[in-house]
């Protein structure tokens, strides 16, 4: 049975706009706004975008060595999500090590690998996955440039620990000679009118005119139910998260690879900025969505949160920002012993 979106009525297409054709026999090729797209089980060279539905190792092995400028991904965390089979932790790390080794061979000498990770939790104990991935990446001779903290405002509410509101991205490079364009991702200055108070530049503007360095703590909303990018995937990351890496660590026409692409946010980020892109995932329901999003991006119809848009702050007049009347009429103190523990 075709996904719901493949059964939608056809709209009037603009010249060059591609039709979203899913449920077809692999491999499927199309041209959208001048870009050649391949969707199938295996990698094949000569395309602007290649989407694979396959086991990651089977797919990645066919990508030419040292042909990829950026690898950016968020692998399964082994916490029992619907799209993953939970493994013994040592077995999970062995599998991740094999994948990372294979991916590293595909990385250009000036390339970067950005491995996003959360926490593995067992019997209430937290194991930060980035500490394990660091060792794997370091043993391959890669060099850590930043441990970036992705901070977001929404998620599950914990009761026996502080609620988790961040994940980390380990940015490694293959060599000391790597691509990095800070100007492409600068943020607006907080105090653009600040001036030097001493020295040879006394009285002159001291801030960078293009904006400030975004630092290694990134506040980007995660994709929840009311997010414009929300799909069927329970743990997709926002396009903007991948966009920062694409803009800072690659140039136009470079290749961006996501070996666990899910619904294709990294691929969308690459295509938006005229990069070539490759992605693979073993779940057909997700790769179908990724293909649709990629074509929608090329056609200019994808719904997304604008890059760099400030995080919304309630002004206090919204109904959900007001204190409920029930809270005003009862004691909210609850002894610790009566609280349900998690």
C-alpha positions in Angstrom: 0.0 0.0 0.0 1.3 3.5 -0.9 1.9 6.0 1.8 -1.0 8.5 2.2 1.0 11.3 0.6 1.5 9.2 -2.5 -2.2 9.0 -3.0 -2.9 12.7 -2.8 -4.5 14.4 -5.8 -1.9 15.8 -8.2 -1.5 19.6 -8.2 -0.7 21.8 -11.1 3.1 21.6 -11.4 5.4 24.4 -12.4 7.9 24.0 -15.3 10.7 21.6 -14.1 8.8 20.7 -11.0 9.0 16.9 -10.2 6.2 14.7 -9.4 6.4 12.8 -6.1 6.3 9.2 -7.3 6.5 6.6 -4.5 5.7 2.9 -4.2 7.6 2.4 -7.4 9.9 -0.4 -8.2 13.5 0.4 -7.2 15.6 2.0 -8.4 13.7 5.2 -9.3 15.3 8.1 -11.0 13.9 11.6 -11.6 15.0 15.1 -12.4 13.6 18.0 -10.2 14.5 21.6 -11.0 17.5 20.4 -12.9 18.8 18.1 -10.2 19.2 14.4 -10.8 17.8 12.3 -8.0 18.1 8.5 -7.5 16.0 6.6 -5.0 16.8 2.9 -4.6 18.6 0.2 -2.6 22.2 0.9 -3.7 24.5 3.8 -4.3 25.3 4.9 -7.8 27.6 7.8 -8.8 26.5 10.6 -11.1 23.6 12.1 -9.2 22.9 15.3 -7.2 21.1 13.3 -4.6 21.0 9.6 -3.8 18.6 8.2 -1.3 19.0 4.6 -0.2 16.7 2.2 1.5 19.0 -0.5 2.7 21.3 -1.6 5.5 23.8 1.1 6.2 27.0 -1.0 5.7 25.7 -2.6 2.5 25.0 0.9 1.1 28.0 2.9 2.2 30.6 0.4 1.0 29.9 1.4 -2.6 30.5 5.1 -2.1 34.0 6.1 -3.4 36.7 6.6 -0.8 37.6 10.2 0.1 34.6 11.6 -1.9 32.5 13.0 0.9 33.3 16.4 2.5 30.8 16.2 5.4 29.2 13.3 7.3 26.5 14.5 9.6 24.1 12.1 11.3 22.2 11.1 14.4 22.4 7.3 14.8 19.8 5.2 16.7 20.5 5.6 20.5 19.6 1.9 21.3 16.8 2.9 23.6 14.0 0.9 22.0 12.4 3.3 19.6 10.0 1.8 17.0 12.6 2.0 14.3 15.4 0.2 16.2 16.0 -3.2 17.6 17.6 -2.8 21.0 21.0 -4.5 21.3 23.2 -5.4 24.2 25.2 -2.2 24.8 28.6 -3.7 23.8 27.1 -5.1 20.6 25.6 -1.7 19.8 28.9 0.0 20.2 30.6 -2.6 18.0 28.1 -2.0 15.3 28.5 1.8 15.6 32.3 1.3 15.4 32.0 -0.6 12.2 29.8 2.0 10.7 32.0 4.9 11.7 35.1 3.1 10.3 33.4 2.6 7.0 32.2 6.2 6.9 35.6 7.6 7.8 37.1 5.9 4.7 34.6 7.9 2.5 35.7 11.2 4.1 37.8 13.7 2.1 41.1 14.7 3.6 39.7 18.1 4.3 36.4 16.7 5.5 34.5 16.6 8.7 32.3 14.1 10.6 29.6 15.3 13.0 28.1 12.5 15.1 25.1 13.6 17.1 24.3 11.6 20.2 22.0 11.6 23.3 22.0 9.3 26.2 21.6 5.5 26.6 19.5 4.8 29.7 19.5 1.4 31.6 17.6 0.9 34.8 17.5 4.6 35.5 21.3 5.1 35.0 22.4 7.5 32.3 25.3 6.7 29.9 26.2 9.7 27.7 26.8 8.1 24.3 29.2 10.8 23.1 31.8 9.7 25.6 31.8 6.2 23.9 31.7 7.7 20.4 34.7 10.0 21.2 36.9 7.0 21.9 35.8 5.3 18.6 36.4 8.4 16.5 39.7 9.2 18.3 41.1 5.7 17.7 40.6 6.3 14.0 43.0 9.2 14.1 40.3 11.9 13.7 40.7 15.2 15.6 38.0 16.7 17.8 37.3 20.4 17.0 34.2 21.0 19.0 31.8 19.2 21.4 28.7 21.1 20.5 25.7 21.1 22.9 22.4 21.3 21.2 19.9 22.8 23.7 16.2 22.6 23.3 13.1 23.4 25.3 10.8 20.5 25.1 10.8 16.8 25.9 9.9 14.1 28.4 9.4 15.1 32.0 11.6 13.2 34.5 10.7 12.7 38.1 13.9 11.1 39.6 16.4 13.2 37.8 16.5 16.6 36.0 14.7 16.5 32.6 17.1 16.1 29.7 17.1 19.1 27.4 20.3 18.7 25.4 22.2 16.4 23.1 25.7 16.7 21.8 27.4 16.7 18.5 31.0 15.6 18.2 32.7 17.5 15.3 35.8 15.7 14.2 38.1 16.4 11.2 40.3 14.1 9.2 43.3 16.4 9.2 44.5 19.8 10.4 43.7 21.2 7.0 39.9 21.3 7.0 37.1 23.4 5.5 35.6 25.9 7.9 33.6 29.0 7.0 32.6 30.8 10.3 31.2 33.8 8.4 28.5 31.6 6.9 26.9 30.9 10.3 27.5 34.0 12.3 24.6 35.3 14.5 23.5 38.9 15.1 25.6 40.7 17.6 24.0 41.2 21.0 25.7 44.6 21.4 26.6 45.7 17.8 27.4 49.3 19.0 30.0 48.2 21.5 33.4 50.0 21.1 36.9 49.4 22.2 37.8 51.3 25.4 41.6 51.2 25.1 44.5 50.4 22.8 45.0 51.4 19.2 41.3 50.8 18.3 40.0 52.9 21.2 36.6 54.3 20.2 36.2 52.0 17.2 33.4 49.3 16.9 34.8 46.2 18.5 32.1 43.7 17.3 32.5 41.8 14.0 30.2 43.5 11.4 29.0 40.1 10.1 27.9 38.9 13.5 29.2 36.8 16.4 30.5 33.3 16.6 27.5 31.1 17.5 29.6 29.3 20.1 29.4 25.6 21.0 26.0 25.8 22.6 23.2 26.0 20.1 19.6 26.8 21.1 17.5 25.3 18.3 13.9 24.1 18.9 13.5 20.4 18.6 10.8 18.9 16.3 7.7 18.3 18.3 4.0 18.1 17.3 3.4 21.8 16.4 6.8 22.2 14.6 6.3 22.9 10.8 8.8 20.2 9.9 7.1 17.4 11.9 6.7 14.1 10.1 6.0 10.5 11.2 9.5 10.0 12.6 9.5 10.2 16.4 13.1 11.6 16.7 13.8 13.7 13.6 16.2 16.6 14.1 15.6 20.1 12.8 16.9 21.1 9.4 18.7 24.1 10.9 20.9 21.8 13.0 22.3 20.2 9.9 22.3 23.5 8.0 24.9 25.0 10.3 27.3 22.2 9.6 26.6 22.2 5.9 27.2 26.0 5.6 30.3 26.1 7.9 32.0 22.8 6.8 31.4 22.5 3.1 31.3 24.5 -0.2 28.8 24.4 -3.0 28.8 21.1 -4.9 30.6 19.3 -2.1 29.0 16.0 -1.0 27.2 15.6 2.3 26.4 12.1 3.6 24.0 11.0 6.3 24.3 7.2 7.0 21.2 7.3 9.2 19.1 9.8 7.3 15.7 9.0 8.8 13.3 11.4 7.1 16.1 13.3 5.4 16.7 16.5 7.3 20.4 16.5 6.5 19.7 15.9 2.8 17.3 18.8 2.8 19.9 21.0 4.4 22.4 20.0 1.8 20.1 20.6 -1.2 18.9 23.9 0.1 22.5 25.2 -0.2 23.5 23.6 -3.5 25.4 20.7 -2.1 25.2 17.1 -3.4 23.9 14.7 -0.9 23.7 11.0 -0.1 21.6 9.3 2.6 20.4 5.8 3.6 18.0 4.3 6.1 16.7 0.8 6.5 13.1 1.8 7.2 11.1 2.3 3.9 8.3 4.3 5.6 11.0 6.9 6.5 12.9 6.8 3.3 9.6 7.5 1.4 9.1 10.6 3.5 12.7 11.6 3.0 12.3 11.3 -0.8 9.1 13.4 -0.7 10.8 16.1 1.5 13.7 16.2 -0.9 11.5 16.7 -4.0 9.4 19.3 -2.1 12.6 21.1 -1.2 13.7 21.2 -4.9 10.2 22.3 -5.9 10.2 25.1 -3.3 7.2 23.8 -1.4 8.7 22.2 1.8 7.4 23.6 5.1 10.3 24.4 7.4 11.4 26.7 10.2 13.4 29.5 8.7 17.2 29.4 9.3 18.2 31.7 12.2 14.6 32.5 13.3 14.6 33.6 16.9 13.0 31.2 19.4 9.5 32.2 20.3 9.0 33.8 23.7 5.4 34.1 25.1 4.3 37.6 25.9 2.0 36.5 28.7 -1.3 37.1 27.0 -1.6 33.6 25.4 -4.0 31.3 27.1 -1.4 28.6 27.6 1.0 31.2 29.3 -1.5 32.1 32.0 -1.7 30.4 35.4 -4.7 28.0 35.5 -7.4 29.1 38.0 -7.2 25.7 39.6 -3.7 26.4 40.7 -4.8 29.6 42.4 -7.4 27.8 44.5 -5.5 24.9 46.0 -2.3 24.1 47.8 0.3 22.8 45.3 2.7 21.4 47.9 3.0 17.7 47.6 5.2 15.6 50.0 8.0 13.9 48.2 6.8 10.5 49.4 3.6 10.8 47.5 5.2 11.7 44.1 5.3 8.9 41.5 8.9 8.0 40.9 10.5 7.5 37.5 
